[in-house]
Amino acid sequence: MRIAQVSPLWERVPPPGYGGIELVVSHLTDELVRRGHDVTLFASGDSITKAKLDSVAPQALRLDPLAEVPLIYELLQLTQICEVADQFDLIHFHLGPIAFLVIDKIKTPVVFTMHGRFGTNISKIYDRYRHIPHISISNHQRSSGPDMSYVATVYNGVSIEDYPFNPEPADPPYLAFLGRFSEEKGPHHAIKIARETGWTLKMAGKVDTVDRKFFDKEVAPQIDGEQIQFLGEVTHEQKVELISKASLTLFPIAWPEPFGLVMIESMCVGTPVIATKFGSVPEVVADKRTGIICASPEDMNTAIPEALKLSRQECRKYVEEFFSVPKMVDGYEAAYQKLLEQHS
């Protein structure tokens, strides 16, 4: 099958640090190539892939000081796709609704995966293009968004071998927080939990410009370098070390998370997760088996003792069974085949 994978230009594929969309696109693209498909990845020029790489931007836009207007590059990418669309059997977009604007110009079958939350302030464009095939990344994503033409739900997967299993957490013990330092991700809740329970908390992730004010007000003043440690944006290796040596990973989100890759990364290395019951959390964490699901951040303190009793081996086994890259790509291949049969 000749497949085009279209990734956002803001970050490279795979991301050097935190970046859920680009990591999923990387795993999907490379596994499709390994399975014998002819794949072209449309992404930033500094991307690393087993597929053919095509780009209108020499590097990730977030790193390019000359890319003052990212929209220009996004429009160039869409124009490029339109020009070569007939060279593919299927085009898989991992972009936002801006790509809807060129769909009528493409005769090749297309499918979209929205990796984030559907925006409520642009519902009209979803209404206009609700016929476009979509693959959801969780069932909750469907229920919290517009009524699109869904082909399948395919959960994200991780490359198991990239996350070595650790049967024993570090001593002295600590809690981990990994993710964007935005209010919806709940880093301030993680700090409060650590303060109230006396645990050491190690935190890692990037601070986007839009979250700087929140970080400076709610997070930075709490960082003391001892009980509350901030590691900044980390590499993959540093991320794995952080969560694999942690006793538990805190996921105190306060928004309808469409998936939450951090949860499966943590469980893959053997570290149970304590998470709030928002979004896809009940679909990703097996409650009282691979983690504890709480009604609110305030309930997470009392969940720690129970979570510490959970089997780290069971966490690993659970990810191997349900959230591996081969499992994910099996789902995408089946969705592609279904879409092509419908199109024909």
Disulfide bonds with the S-S distance in Angstrom:
none
